[in-house]
């Protein structure tokens, strides 16, 4: 069975969404991002991954896969018939990789990471100045589309939905981009997405208490 190391409402939520959308059972192990401890046994999370970051997907053969873009594509490829990622060789596969890269670099690492980890205003000035221009890209793309890639839900949609959820907690009002707001409502309405978010919100409340 696969194992996913995660922290509630961190980017690993996208991997939980992918697993649940694919109908794949997995063991979920919580790794504290600040203490770098595995919560269930207080072991050193860095022995699982020297990066000390989630997600970490432990494969059936014991190998470990990190980085959201890689983990998400791996999960999607376990159930190719579901179309969570276009197949290799399909031009849309490169569109999927394009969006995973954009979300990961421009929204996740470019804005959300410094917002939640840095405290000094000087470090936050540039990310805050850029986020409007950054969000205008997926907003324009989704103006007349239901999903990011092709005409069906893919793992890129799970990743973007997570990012948009956290943007609200980072003080970004999605009302400025109504197409993104309506997109997030659509994606959150999917039963497995709703269940994944609900699970992690409950876990977040328990660890934040």
N, C-alpha and C positions, 0 to 999 in steps of 0.2 A: 504493500500500500504506500502511496505517496505521503510525504509529510511536508507541511508548509509551516515554516517559521514566520510569524507575523507579529505586528503590534497593532492594537485596535485603532482603526481609522487612519493608519499609515497607508502608504502606497500599496502595501501588500493586500489591501482590500480588493484591488483590481484582480489579483490572483485568486482570491476567494470567490469573487464573482465568476471568473472564468471556470473554476472547478465546479461550481454549482450549476452554471449554465450548461456545462458539458455532462453533468450528472455523474461526476467522478468522486468517489469517496476518498477522503484523505484524513490523516491525523493532523490536527492543528496544534502547534506548540507556540505559546506566547513568549516572545523575546523582548525584554525591556530595553528600549533604545537608549536610555540614559545610563542605566547601571551596567548594561551589557551582560545581563544575567538571564538565563532561561527560567521563566517564572515557576514552572512546576517543580524543579529540583534545585534551583539556585546555582546551576552549573554555569560555567563561563561560555557565553554565547560566541565569543571569538574563536573557540575551538570548533564551532560549527562553521563559521565563516570569519576569516580574518578581517573582512570589511566591516563587520559589526553592524550590518544594515540588513533590513528586510526588503523584499522577500528572499527567503532561501527555500528552494524546493529540493527535497531529498528524493531522488529517483528510486525506482524499484531495486536497482542494482547497488544502491548505497551512494552513488555519485551525487554531488550537490551542484545545483544550478542557481546562479544569482542574476540580478538585474531584471527589472520588470519586463523589459522588451523581450528578453530571451525566455523568461519563465512563461509569459503569456503565450508566446508562439508555441512553446513546447506543449503546454496544456491543450491549446487548440488543435495541434496536430495529432493528439491522442484520439480525437474523435473527428476525423476529417469530414465525415458525412454531415456534421452539424453546421459546417461553414463558419465556424468562429474565426477562422483565418482562411483567406483564399489559398488554394494549393500552390506549391512551388511551380514556377514557370508561368503562372497566371499574372498578367500585368498588374492586377489589383493587389498581388502579394507585396509588390514594391510600394504601392500606395499605403498599405497597412504599415509597412516598416517606416514609411515617411511620417505617418501620423504618430506612431509610437515614439519616434525620435523627437518630433516636435513637442509632444506633450511632456516627454521626459526631460528635455533640455530647456525649453522656453518657459513652460509653466511650472513643472515640478521643481527642477533644480534652479531655474532662473528666477522664480518668484516665491513659491511656497517654502522651499528649503530655507532661504535666508530669512523669510518672514517669521518662521516658527523657531529658528535656531539663533539668529542674531538679535541683539537687543539695542545696539547703538544706531542712532538715526542716520549716521553717515553711511553705514553699510546698507541701509535699506532704501536710500534715496534713489539709486539707479533702478533697482527692481520695481519700485513703485512707479517710477516715471515711465517704464516700458510696458507695464502690464496691460494698459489700454490698447496699445498697438498690437500686442501679442494676441489678445483675445479677439480682436477684430478679424483675425485670420480664420479661426474655426467658425466664428459667427457668420461671416460672409459665405463660407463653404456650406453651412447648414441652413442657409436661408430658404433653400428650395429642396432640401434633402432630409430624409428621415434619419440616416445613419452616416457615419464618416466614410465608410468604404462600401462601394456597391449599393445593393438595395436590401441589406440585412445586417443584423447586429453582429459585430465582431469584437474581439478582445480589446481593440482600440477604443470602442465605445465605453467599455467598463473602466478603462484607464482614464478617459476624459471625464466620465461621470464622477469618479473619485476626486479628480482635480477640481471640478466645479463645486463639489460639496465643500471642499476645504477652502476654496476661495471666499466663500461666504463667511467662514470663521476668521479669515484673514482681513476682513473689512472691505471686501470687494462686492459691490452691489451689482448683481447680474441684471438688474432692471435696465441697466445701460445697454445691454445686449439681449433684447427680447428673444431672439432666435436661440441663443444659448439657454435662456431660462426655460423656454418651452421644450427644448431638446432634453434638458435634465429631467423635467417632469415626465417625459415619455420614457426615458431610460429607467428612471426610478420606479415606474409603474410595472415593469417586467417582474413577474413573481420571484424569480431567483435573485434578481438584483435587490429587490425590496427585502427579501429574507436575509441576504448577506449583509446589507447595511444595518438592518435591525439587530442582527446578532452582534455586530461589532460595536454598535452604539451602546448596547447593554454592557458589553465587556468594558468599553471605555468608561462608562459611568462607575463601574466597580473599581477600576484601577485609579480613577481620578478622585474618588471619594476620600 
